[in-house]
């Protein structure tokens, strides 16, 4: 059982430091997908620490307001990507991008043709997921749910959130349980969760986009 551990929607000034402590104690690598509006002089150093401790950093939109397919003006997909990318600076050098789904399972609202083209042209990797234990709703029970899902998958890309729900108080317990069950934590992502890798489309995202009708 292979697991790529990803933290979305942070960084958070109180939660992310504890998450980093727990990951360091367990020797577990992870990726932090940061929301641009969370980035300020207090939280940017947390991402810097994460990178120094061997974790990867990605871009998770600026406002995290809605999936690209249903963004209302004045919010716009390419701006949502580039504003956060600019704030990340050198921390964003890997050009990892994770879109906002508006639910656990991505649907046709996820992406737009214009944003897809932008990610390809910009050399981004688009990182999706296949294991969402709903830690924001199942504060105490998410570790069991995550491991149950992972047990049925060759390679899980697990999404949890370094935000102030209380769920991250169970992170170290989760890491212990996972190790006991033989989980191997890795930094890379499987192709089936990566529709675009370093600007190269690996598989079509048509089922995740509302294609405008030809007129
Ligand atoms: Zn998110």
Boltz pocket constraint, residues with backbone or C-beta under 6 A from the ligand:
constraints:
  - pocket:
      binder: B
      contacts: [[A, 8], [A, 9], [A, 60], [A, 64], [A, 99], [A, 100]]
      max_distance: 6.0
